[in-house]
């Protein structure tokens, strides 16, 4: 769980005439407002005199919210100076800015390599003073004679020349250069600071004269406050349901809340996080010569008939069976009734009366509008230790509600749910939460209450109603053609679809039932029976049915939907059009138009068949001419056979010419008839 450090405000004040140590005052949080969107408003007040500086300490991951939301005020004529905080540059970038680079977890050898040219003093079996030349590595065989080991050696330039020392013999290194030593210490301090991520300081400077009040307020991520309810039901007509609501508040901070003014705000304000703390560096492109520049890629059992009493008589049983039945009846007869239990002895087994009104619990909150939101202001200051939670009563009053059974086949196909038709008459905004329901002084079930504004109605369900059964009978009806119309060559067919259901409700209890039926629907369906629903939601129709005790009631629900289907008359078959002509709902004008369409289409089809016949005859003639041509190549021109084939060739050629003209004329007639049909259809608008 993310813990929140809401900030401890430390005031350090110093007059302009004194340079002594500033007075330090730690001020705890004085006011907290928790929102149902996951943020908390924290307010700190202080009294200062003259110039003052306030330090607010937060975790690093909270600095973004501080930068985004902090409000600082000086109420005594003073001014707010600079608000400063430690910058958060990426640690690698900061480390690389020092003379000794500690990124990447460098070894001693890596560090000494960076310090080439620096004078050092080496402590160990051999104390050596010199200048670092470098570190080299070599491999040698281990003691087993097989494993290779890496040996690092430090090379130094000393007064007596170059000397080599194995790093395993180095016990200490002192840098002779104070500047380089300081750089190394700064880099190590930076690493240590990075490890302590929970200590970041925001400093606020107040500038002014005299004693006055100052304030710093900010928003931080906080656990949402939660609500839970207890709902007591009664069968008395003059006694309303009684609701008691408790708010659960968590102090997830690292500081105790002592005498804090607490407000609980309901609503859904938009809240988000944004990284304003991390420095942003805009990447800059590397420019090259234009020659090399390039673009960058951017989820019924049981009958409903009345039960009949069994008839008397022995027609179905023999005498032996009757005697056996009598013996069985004597065996099954109950024993003598025990003496009655005194009334006082029964009190031990009766459940305790659950009466929340006047039971010592009173709401400790005052409710009021807060802009577009709704707030519960806790009347007395609240003290909650850090990492602890508290329950505070915020609602404790009667509310309007009527017992109902709620049936939805998607929830349970056979039984409805026990529920309540609730109306928020508390005058308060009730935040969503679980509801523990008590009925007849015993636990009846759990419900879930949604967010409810004053006077808003809602259904809540808390148990399965086993004393009521519902049977749904679907009455199948075929689709019905309602009308035909033509618009610009398109035949529009309007169909009616009917969804007819009968709900049979059987009440097996000794009390009358009010049942609310829920049926899913969409906007393209129209309710026909009954005329109006009891209630309508975006996706549901609700119908209320009164069912007397030990009786069966029914409710018919009929929905209709009208849908249009389009058929392009130029493409549909003539047989389909003739079917439309037989429809009982066709108007005389539409019938006349369709008959003309049939006539035009028939003429066009005749022309198409005629053209196809001419084309086929033309193909046959061409094939015949080709056969004759082959025969002519094999015959002697001086023979009678050749002359006969030549004459046949000429006759076929003339026929080919005639057929070609007939095909062309047929195509022209077909095209004219098709255009006439298209023109007629394009201008056709008939109902």
WOMODA-V944336 format. One record per pair of residues at least 24 apart in sequence whose C-alpha atoms are under 8 Angstrom apart, sorted by the first residue. I is the first residue (numbers start at 0). J is the second residue. D is the distance in whole Angstrom. If there is no record, write none. Layout:
# WOMODA-V944336
i->I j->J d->D
i->I j->J d->D
This chain:
# WOMODA-V944336
i->2 j->251 d->6
i->2 j->252 d->6
i->2 j->253 d->7
i->3 j->58 d->8
i->3 j->219 d->8
i->3 j->220 d->7
i->3 j->221 d->7
i->3 j->251 d->6
i->3 j->252 d->4
i->3 j->253 d->7
i->4 j->56 d->8
i->4 j->57 d->6
i->4 j->58 d->7
i->4 j->252 d->5
i->4 j->253 d->5
i->4 j->254 d->7
i->5 j->41 d->7
i->5 j->57 d->7
i->5 j->219 d->7
i->5 j->252 d->6
i->5 j->253 d->8
i->5 j->254 d->8
i->6 j->55 d->5
i->6 j->56 d->5
i->6 j->57 d->6
i->7 j->54 d->8
i->7 j->55 d->6
i->7 j->56 d->6
i->8 j->43 d->7
i->8 j->53 d->6
i->8 j->54 d->6
i->8 j->55 d->5
i->8 j->56 d->7
i->9 j->52 d->8
i->9 j->53 d->5
i->9 j->54 d->5
i->9 j->55 d->7
i->10 j->45 d->8
i->10 j->47 d->8
i->10 j->51 d->7
i->10 j->52 d->6
i->10 j->53 d->4
i->10 j->54 d->7
i->11 j->51 d->6
i->11 j->52 d->5
i->11 j->53 d->6
i->11 j->54 d->8
i->12 j->47 d->7
i->12 j->48 d->7
i->12 j->49 d->7
i->12 j->50 d->6
i->12 j->51 d->4
i->12 j->52 d->6
i->13 j->49 d->7
i->13 j->50 d->6
i->13 j->51 d->6
i->14 j->48 d->8
i->14 j->49 d->6
i->14 j->50 d->6
i->15 j->49 d->8
i->15 j->50 d->7
i->27 j->254 d->8
i->27 j->256 d->8
i->27 j->257 d->8
i->28 j->256 d->7
i->28 j->259 d->7
i->29 j->257 d->8
i->29 j->258 d->7
i->29 j->259 d->5
i->29 j->260 d->6
i->30 j->259 d->5
i->30 j->260 d->5
i->30 j->261 d->6
i->31 j->259 d->7
i->31 j->260 d->6
i->31 j->261 d->5
i->31 j->262 d->6
i->32 j->261 d->6
i->32 j->262 d->5
i->32 j->263 d->6
i->32 j->264 d->7
i->33 j->221 d->7
i->33 j->223 d->7
i->33 j->224 d->7
i->33 j->261 d->8
i->33 j->262 d->6
i->33 j->263 d->5
i->33 j->264 d->6
i->34 j->223 d->6
i->34 j->224 d->7
i->34 j->263 d->6
i->34 j->264 d->5
i->34 j->265 d->6
i->34 j->266 d->8
i->35 j->223 d->5
i->35 j->224 d->6
i->35 j->225 d->8
i->35 j->264 d->7
i->35 j->265 d->6
i->35 j->266 d->6
i->35 j->267 d->7
i->36 j->223 d->6
i->36 j->266 d->7
i->36 j->267 d->6
i->36 j->268 d->6
i->36 j->269 d->7
i->36 j->270 d->7
i->37 j->220 d->6
i->37 j->221 d->5
i->37 j->222 d->6
i->37 j->223 d->5
i->38 j->218 d->6
i->38 j->219 d->6
i->38 j->220 d->4
i->38 j->221 d->5
i->38 j->222 d->7
i->38 j->223 d->7
i->38 j->270 d->8
i->39 j->218 d->6
i->39 j->219 d->5
i->39 j->220 d->6
i->39 j->221 d->5
i->40 j->216 d->7
i->40 j->217 d->6
i->40 j->218 d->5
i->40 j->219 d->7
i->41 j->216 d->6
i->41 j->217 d->6
i->41 j->218 d->6
i->41 j->219 d->8
i->42 j->214 d->7
i->42 j->215 d->6
i->42 j->216 d->4
i->42 j->217 d->7
i->43 j->214 d->6
i->43 j->215 d->5
i->43 j->216 d->6
i->44 j->212 d->7
i->44 j->213 d->6
i->44 j->214 d->5
i->44 j->215 d->7
i->45 j->212 d->6
i->45 j->213 d->5
i->45 j->214 d->6
i->46 j->210 d->7
i->46 j->211 d->6
i->46 j->212 d->4
i->46 j->213 d->6
i->47 j->209 d->8
i->47 j->210 d->5
i->47 j->211 d->6
i->47 j->212 d->6
i->47 j->213 d->7
i->48 j->207 d->8
i->48 j->208 d->7
i->48 j->209 d->5
i->48 j->210 d->4
i->48 j->211 d->6
i->49 j->206 d->7
i->49 j->207 d->5
i->49 j->208 d->4
i->49 j->209 d->5
i->49 j->210 d->7
i->50 j->204 d->8
i->50 j->205 d->6
i->50 j->206 d->5
i->50 j->207 d->6
i->50 j->208 d->7
i->51 j->204 d->6
i->51 j->205 d->5
i->51 j->206 d->7
i->52 j->202 d->7
i->52 j->203 d->6
i->52 j->204 d->5
i->52 j->205 d->6
i->53 j->202 d->6
i->53 j->203 d->5
i->53 j->204 d->6
i->53 j->205 d->8
i->54 j->200 d->6
i->54 j->201 d->6
i->54 j->202 d->5
i->54 j->203 d->6
i->55 j->200 d->6
i->55 j->201 d->5
i->55 j->202 d->6
i->55 j->203 d->8
i->56 j->198 d->6
i->56 j->199 d->6
i->56 j->200 d->4
i->56 j->201 d->6
i->57 j->197 d->7
i->57 j->198 d->6
i->57 j->199 d->5
i->57 j->200 d->6
i->57 j->201 d->8
i->58 j->196 d->6
i->58 j->197 d->4
i->58 j->198 d->6
i->58 j->199 d->6
i->59 j->196 d->6
i->59 j->197 d->6
i->59 j->198 d->7
i->59 j->199 d->6
i->61 j->219 d->7
i->61 j->220 d->8
i->62 j->199 d->8
i->62 j->276 d->7
i->63 j->272 d->7
i->63 j->273 d->7
i->63 j->274 d->6
i->63 j->275 d->5
i->63 j->276 d->5
i->64 j->217 d->8
i->64 j->218 d->6
i->64 j->219 d->6
i->64 j->220 d->8
i->64 j->272 d->7
i->64 j->273 d->8
i->65 j->217 d->6
i->65 j->218 d->7
i->65 j->219 d->7
i->66 j->275 d->7
i->66 j->276 d->8
i->67 j->273 d->8
i->67 j->275 d->8
i->68 j->217 d->5
i->68 j->218 d->6
i->69 j->215 d->7
i->69 j->216 d->6
i->69 j->217 d->4
i->69 j->218 d->7
i->70 j->215 d->6
i->70 j->216 d->5
i->70 j->217 d->6
i->71 j->213 d->8
i->71 j->214 d->6
i->71 j->215 d->5
i->71 j->216 d->6
i->72 j->213 d->6
i->72 j->214 d->5
i->72 j->215 d->6
i->73 j->205 d->7
i->73 j->211 d->8
i->73 j->212 d->6
i->73 j->213 d->4
i->73 j->214 d->7
i->74 j->211 d->7
i->74 j->212 d->5
i->74 j->213 d->6
i->75 j->207 d->8
i->75 j->210 d->8
i->75 j->211 d->5
i->75 j->212 d->6
i->75 j->213 d->8
i->76 j->207 d->7
i->77 j->205 d->7
i->77 j->206 d->5
i->77 j->207 d->4
i->77 j->208 d->7
i->78 j->205 d->6
i->78 j->206 d->5
i->78 j->207 d->6
i->79 j->203 d->8
i->79 j->204 d->6
i->79 j->205 d->5
i->79 j->206 d->6
i->80 j->203 d->7
i->80 j->204 d->5
i->80 j->205 d->6
i->80 j->206 d->6
i->81 j->203 d->6
i->81 j->204 d->6
i->82 j->201 d->7
i->82 j->202 d->5
i->82 j->203 d->5
i->82 j->204 d->6
i->83 j->201 d->6
i->83 j->202 d->5
i->83 j->203 d->7
i->84 j->199 d->7
i->84 j->200 d->6
i->84 j->201 d->5
i->84 j->202 d->6
i->85 j->199 d->7
i->85 j->200 d->7
i->85 j->201 d->8
i->86 j->276 d->7
i->86 j->277 d->8
i->86 j->278 d->8
i->87 j->276 d->6
i->87 j->277 d->5
i->87 j->278 d->7
i->88 j->277 d->6
i->88 j->278 d->6
i->89 j->277 d->8
i->90 j->189 d->8
i->90 j->190 d->8
i->90 j->193 d->7
i->93 j->189 d->8
i->94 j->186 d->6
i->94 j->189 d->7
i->97 j->182 d->6
i->97 j->183 d->7
i->97 j->185 d->8
i->97 j->186 d->6
i->98 j->179 d->7
i->98 j->182 d->6
i->98 j->183 d->7
i->99 j->179 d->8
i->99 j->182 d->6
i->99 j->183 d->6
i->99 j->186 d->7
i->100 j->186 d->8
i->101 j->186 d->7
i->101 j->187 d->8
i->108 j->134 d->6
i->108 j->151 d->7
i->108 j->153 d->8
i->108 j->166 d->8
i->117 j->174 d->8
i->117 j->175 d->8
i->117 j->176 d->7
i->118 j->174 d->7
i->118 j->175 d->6
i->118 j->176 d->7
i->119 j->172 d->7
i->119 j->173 d->6
i->119 j->174 d->5
i->119 j->175 d->5
i->120 j->172 d->6
i->120 j->173 d->5
i->120 j->174 d->7
i->120 j->175 d->7
i->121 j->169 d->7
i->121 j->170 d->7
i->121 j->171 d->6
i->121 j->172 d->5
i->121 j->173 d->7
i->122 j->169 d->6
i->122 j->170 d->5
i->122 j->171 d->5
i->122 j->172 d->6
i->123 j->168 d->6
i->123 j->169 d->5
i->123 j->170 d->5
i->123 j->171 d->7
i->124 j->168 d->7
i->124 j->169 d->8
i->127 j->157 d->8
i->128 j->157 d->6
i->129 j->155 d->6
i->129 j->156 d->5
i->129 j->157 d->4
i->129 j->158 d->7
i->130 j->155 d->5
i->130 j->156 d->5
i->130 j->157 d->7
i->131 j->155 d->5
i->131 j->156 d->7
i->132 j->156 d->6
i->221 j->251 d->7
i->222 j->249 d->7
i->222 j->251 d->7
i->223 j->248 d->8
i->224 j->248 d->5
i->224 j->249 d->7
i->224 j->263 d->7
i->225 j->432 d->7
i->226 j->430 d->7
i->226 j->431 d->7
i->226 j->432 d->5
i->226 j->433 d->7
i->227 j->432 d->5
i->227 j->433 d->5
i->227 j->434 d->6
i->228 j->432 d->7
i->228 j->433 d->6
i->228 j->434 d->5
i->228 j->435 d->6
i->229 j->434 d->6
i->229 j->435 d->5
i->229 j->436 d->6
i->229 j->437 d->8
i->230 j->434 d->7
i->230 j->435 d->6
i->230 j->436 d->5
i->230 j->437 d->6
i->231 j->353 d->7
i->231 j->354 d->7
i->231 j->355 d->8
i->231 j->436 d->6
i->231 j->437 d->5
i->231 j->438 d->6
i->231 j->440 d->8
i->232 j->436 d->7
i->232 j->437 d->6
i->232 j->438 d->5
i->232 j->439 d->7
i->233 j->438 d->6
i->233 j->439 d->6
i->234 j->439 d->8
i->239 j->397 d->6
i->239 j->398 d->6
i->239 j->399 d->6
i->239 j->400 d->7
i->240 j->397 d->6
i->240 j->398 d->6
i->240 j->399 d->7
i->240 j->400 d->6
i->241 j->355 d->7
i->241 j->356 d->7
i->241 j->395 d->8
i->241 j->396 d->6
i->241 j->397 d->4
i->241 j->398 d->6
i->242 j->394 d->7
i->242 j->395 d->6
i->242 j->396 d->6
i->242 j->397 d->6
i->242 j->398 d->7
i->243 j->355 d->7
i->243 j->392 d->7
i->243 j->393 d->8
i->243 j->394 d->5
i->243 j->395 d->4
i->243 j->396 d->7
i->244 j->392 d->6
i->244 j->393 d->6
i->244 j->394 d->5
i->244 j->395 d->6
i->245 j->390 d->6
i->245 j->391 d->5
i->245 j->392 d->4
i->245 j->393 d->6
i->245 j->394 d->7
i->246 j->390 d->5
i->246 j->391 d->5
i->246 j->392 d->6
i->246 j->393 d->7
i->247 j->388 d->7
i->247 j->389 d->6
i->247 j->390 d->5
i->247 j->391 d->7
i->248 j->388 d->5
i->248 j->389 d->5
i->248 j->390 d->6
i->248 j->391 d->8
i->249 j->386 d->7
i->249 j->387 d->6
i->249 j->388 d->4
i->249 j->389 d->7
i->250 j->383 d->7
i->250 j->384 d->7
i->250 j->385 d->6
i->250 j->386 d->5
i->250 j->387 d->6
i->250 j->388 d->6
i->251 j->385 d->6
i->251 j->386 d->5
i->251 j->387 d->7
i->252 j->385 d->6
i->252 j->386 d->6
i->253 j->385 d->6
i->253 j->386 d->7
i->254 j->384 d->7
i->254 j->385 d->5
i->255 j->382 d->7
i->255 j->383 d->6
i->255 j->384 d->4
i->255 j->385 d->5
i->256 j->381 d->7
i->256 j->382 d->5
i->256 j->383 d->5
i->256 j->384 d->6
i->256 j->385 d->7
i->257 j->380 d->8
i->257 j->381 d->7
i->257 j->382 d->4
i->257 j->383 d->7
i->257 j->384 d->8
i->258 j->380 d->5
i->258 j->381 d->5
i->258 j->382 d->5
i->259 j->380 d->5
i->259 j->381 d->5
i->259 j->382 d->6
i->260 j->377 d->7
i->260 j->379 d->7
i->260 j->380 d->5
i->260 j->381 d->6
i->261 j->376 d->6
i->261 j->377 d->6
i->261 j->380 d->7
i->261 j->381 d->7
i->262 j->374 d->7
i->262 j->375 d->6
i->262 j->376 d->4
i->262 j->377 d->6
i->263 j->374 d->5
i->263 j->375 d->5
i->263 j->376 d->6
i->263 j->377 d->8
i->264 j->372 d->7
i->264 j->373 d->6
i->264 j->374 d->4
i->264 j->375 d->6
i->265 j->372 d->6
i->265 j->373 d->5
i->265 j->374 d->6
i->265 j->428 d->8
i->265 j->430 d->7
i->266 j->372 d->5
i->266 j->373 d->7
i->299 j->413 d->7
i->299 j->470 d->7
i->303 j->503 d->8
i->303 j->505 d->7
i->303 j->551 d->7
i->350 j->440 d->6
i->350 j->441 d->7
i->351 j->440 d->7
i->352 j->440 d->5
i->353 j->437 d->8
i->353 j->440 d->5
i->353 j->441 d->8
i->355 j->395 d->8
i->356 j->395 d->7
i->356 j->396 d->7
i->360 j->392 d->7
i->360 j->395 d->7
i->361 j->392 d->7
i->361 j->393 d->8
i->361 j->394 d->8
i->361 j->395 d->6
i->362 j->391 d->8
i->362 j->392 d->5
i->362 j->393 d->5
i->362 j->394 d->5
i->362 j->395 d->6
i->363 j->391 d->7
i->363 j->392 d->6
i->363 j->393 d->6
i->364 j->392 d->7
i->364 j->393 d->5
i->366 j->427 d->7
i->373 j->428 d->7
i->396 j->425 d->7
i->397 j->425 d->7
i->398 j->422 d->7
i->398 j->423 d->6
i->398 j->424 d->6
i->398 j->425 d->6
i->399 j->423 d->7
i->399 j->424 d->6
i->402 j->513 d->8
i->403 j->512 d->7
i->403 j->513 d->5
i->403 j->514 d->6
i->403 j->515 d->7
i->404 j->464 d->7
i->404 j->512 d->7
i->404 j->513 d->6
i->404 j->514 d->5
i->404 j->515 d->6
i->405 j->460 d->7
i->405 j->514 d->6
i->405 j->515 d->5
i->405 j->516 d->6
i->405 j->517 d->8
i->406 j->469 d->8
i->406 j->514 d->7
i->406 j->515 d->6
i->406 j->516 d->5
i->406 j->517 d->6
i->407 j->516 d->6
i->407 j->517 d->5
i->407 j->518 d->7
i->408 j->517 d->8
i->412 j->469 d->8
i->413 j->468 d->6
i->413 j->469 d->5
i->413 j->470 d->7
i->414 j->463 d->7
i->414 j->464 d->6
i->414 j->465 d->6
i->414 j->467 d->6
i->414 j->468 d->5
i->414 j->469 d->6
i->415 j->463 d->6
i->415 j->464 d->5
i->415 j->465 d->8
i->415 j->467 d->7
i->415 j->468 d->7
i->415 j->469 d->7
i->416 j->460 d->6
i->416 j->461 d->7
i->416 j->462 d->6
i->416 j->463 d->4
i->416 j->464 d->5
i->417 j->460 d->6
i->417 j->461 d->6
i->417 j->462 d->5
i->417 j->463 d->6
i->417 j->464 d->5
i->418 j->458 d->7
i->418 j->459 d->5
i->418 j->460 d->4
i->418 j->461 d->6
i->418 j->462 d->7
i->419 j->458 d->6
i->419 j->459 d->5
i->419 j->460 d->6
i->420 j->456 d->7
i->420 j->457 d->6
i->420 j->458 d->5
i->420 j->459 d->7
i->421 j->456 d->6
i->421 j->457 d->5
i->421 j->458 d->6
i->421 j->459 d->7
i->422 j->454 d->6
i->422 j->455 d->6
i->422 j->456 d->4
i->422 j->457 d->6
i->423 j->451 d->7
i->423 j->452 d->7
i->423 j->453 d->5
i->423 j->454 d->5
i->423 j->455 d->6
i->423 j->456 d->6
i->424 j->453 d->6
i->424 j->454 d->5
i->425 j->453 d->7
i->426 j->453 d->5
i->426 j->454 d->7
i->427 j->452 d->7
i->427 j->453 d->6
i->428 j->452 d->5
i->428 j->453 d->6
i->429 j->453 d->8
i->436 j->461 d->7
i->466 j->506 d->6
i->466 j->507 d->5
i->466 j->508 d->6
i->467 j->504 d->7
i->467 j->505 d->6
i->467 j->506 d->5
i->467 j->507 d->6
i->467 j->508 d->7
i->468 j->504 d->6
i->468 j->505 d->5
i->468 j->506 d->7
i->469 j->502 d->7
i->469 j->503 d->6
i->469 j->504 d->5
i->469 j->505 d->6
i->470 j->502 d->6
i->470 j->503 d->5
i->470 j->504 d->7
i->471 j->500 d->7
i->471 j->501 d->6
i->471 j->502 d->5
i->471 j->503 d->6
i->472 j->500 d->6
i->472 j->501 d->5
i->472 j->502 d->6
i->472 j->503 d->8
i->473 j->498 d->8
i->473 j->499 d->6
i->473 j->500 d->5
i->473 j->501 d->7
i->474 j->498 d->7
i->474 j->499 d->5
i->474 j->500 d->6
i->474 j->501 d->8
i->475 j->499 d->7
i->480 j->584 d->7
i->481 j->584 d->6
i->482 j->584 d->6
i->482 j->585 d->6
i->483 j->584 d->7
i->483 j->585 d->6
i->483 j->586 d->8
i->483 j->589 d->7
i->483 j->686 d->7
i->484 j->589 d->6
i->484 j->684 d->8
i->484 j->685 d->6
i->484 j->686 d->4
i->485 j->589 d->7
i->485 j->683 d->7
i->485 j->684 d->5
i->485 j->685 d->5
i->485 j->686 d->6
i->486 j->681 d->8
i->486 j->683 d->6
i->486 j->684 d->4
i->486 j->685 d->7
i->487 j->680 d->6
i->487 j->681 d->4
i->487 j->682 d->6
i->487 j->683 d->5
i->487 j->684 d->6
i->488 j->567 d->6
i->488 j->568 d->6
i->488 j->569 d->7
i->488 j->677 d->8
i->488 j->680 d->4
i->488 j->681 d->5
i->488 j->682 d->8
i->488 j->683 d->6
i->489 j->565 d->6
i->489 j->566 d->6
i->489 j->567 d->5
i->489 j->568 d->6
i->489 j->680 d->8
i->490 j->565 d->6
i->490 j->566 d->5
i->490 j->567 d->6
i->490 j->568 d->6
i->491 j->563 d->6
i->491 j->564 d->6
i->491 j->565 d->5
i->491 j->566 d->6
i->492 j->563 d->6
i->492 j->564 d->5
i->492 j->565 d->6
i->492 j->566 d->8
i->493 j->561 d->7
i->493 j->562 d->6
i->493 j->563 d->4
i->493 j->564 d->6
i->494 j->561 d->6
i->494 j->562 d->5
i->494 j->563 d->6
i->494 j->564 d->8
i->495 j->559 d->7
i->495 j->560 d->6
i->495 j->561 d->5
i->495 j->562 d->7
i->496 j->559 d->6
i->496 j->560 d->5
i->496 j->561 d->6
i->496 j->562 d->8
i->497 j->557 d->7
i->497 j->558 d->6
i->497 j->559 d->5
i->497 j->560 d->7
i->498 j->557 d->6
i->498 j->558 d->5
i->498 j->559 d->6
i->499 j->555 d->7
i->499 j->556 d->6
i->499 j->557 d->4
i->499 j->558 d->6
i->500 j->555 d->6
i->500 j->556 d->5
i->500 j->557 d->6
i->501 j->553 d->7
i->501 j->554 d->6
i->501 j->555 d->4
i->501 j->556 d->6
i->502 j->553 d->5
i->502 j->554 d->5
i->502 j->555 d->6
i->502 j->556 d->8
i->503 j->551 d->7
i->503 j->552 d->6
i->503 j->553 d->4
i->503 j->554 d->7
i->504 j->546 d->7
i->504 j->551 d->5
i->504 j->552 d->5
i->504 j->553 d->6
i->505 j->546 d->8
i->505 j->549 d->7
i->505 j->550 d->6
i->505 j->551 d->4
i->505 j->552 d->7
i->506 j->546 d->6
i->506 j->547 d->7
i->506 j->548 d->6
i->506 j->549 d->5
i->506 j->550 d->6
i->506 j->551 d->6
i->507 j->548 d->7
i->507 j->549 d->5
i->507 j->550 d->7
i->508 j->548 d->6
i->508 j->549 d->6
i->509 j->548 d->5
i->509 j->549 d->6
i->510 j->547 d->7
i->510 j->548 d->5
i->510 j->549 d->8
i->511 j->545 d->7
i->511 j->546 d->6
i->511 j->547 d->4
i->511 j->548 d->5
i->512 j->545 d->6
i->512 j->546 d->5
i->512 j->547 d->6
i->512 j->548 d->7
i->513 j->543 d->7
i->513 j->544 d->6
i->513 j->545 d->5
i->513 j->546 d->6
i->514 j->543 d->6
i->514 j->544 d->5
i->514 j->545 d->6
i->514 j->546 d->7
i->515 j->541 d->6
i->515 j->542 d->5
i->515 j->543 d->4
i->515 j->544 d->6
i->516 j->540 d->8
i->516 j->541 d->5
i->516 j->542 d->5
i->516 j->543 d->6
i->516 j->544 d->8
i->517 j->541 d->5
i->517 j->542 d->7
i->523 j->560 d->6
i->523 j->561 d->8
i->524 j->558 d->6
i->524 j->559 d->5
i->524 j->560 d->5
i->524 j->561 d->8
i->525 j->558 d->5
i->525 j->559 d->5
i->525 j->560 d->6
i->526 j->556 d->8
i->526 j->557 d->6
i->526 j->558 d->5
i->526 j->559 d->7
i->527 j->556 d->8
i->527 j->557 d->5
i->527 j->558 d->6
i->527 j->559 d->7
i->528 j->555 d->7
i->528 j->556 d->5
i->528 j->557 d->5
i->528 j->558 d->7
i->529 j->555 d->7
i->529 j->556 d->6
i->529 j->557 d->7
i->568 j->680 d->8
i->569 j->677 d->8
i->573 j->597 d->7
i->573 j->600 d->8
i->586 j->686 d->7
i->588 j->685 d->7
i->588 j->686 d->7
i->589 j->685 d->6
i->589 j->686 d->6
i->592 j->685 d->8
i->596 j->676 d->8
i->599 j->672 d->8
i->599 j->676 d->6
i->600 j->676 d->7
i->602 j->672 d->8
i->603 j->669 d->6
i->603 j->672 d->6
i->603 j->673 d->7
i->606 j->665 d->7
i->606 j->668 d->7
i->606 j->669 d->6
i->607 j->665 d->8
i->607 j->669 d->6
i->609 j->665 d->7
i->610 j->661 d->8
i->610 j->662 d->6
i->610 j->665 d->5
i->610 j->666 d->6
i->613 j->658 d->6
i->613 j->661 d->7
i->613 j->662 d->6
i->614 j->658 d->8
i->614 j->659 d->8
i->614 j->662 d->6
i->616 j->658 d->7
i->617 j->655 d->6
i->617 j->658 d->6
i->617 j->659 d->7
i->620 j->651 d->6
i->620 j->652 d->8
i->620 j->654 d->7
i->620 j->655 d->6
i->621 j->651 d->8
i->621 j->655 d->7
i->623 j->651 d->7
i->624 j->648 d->6
i->624 j->651 d->6
i->624 j->652 d->7
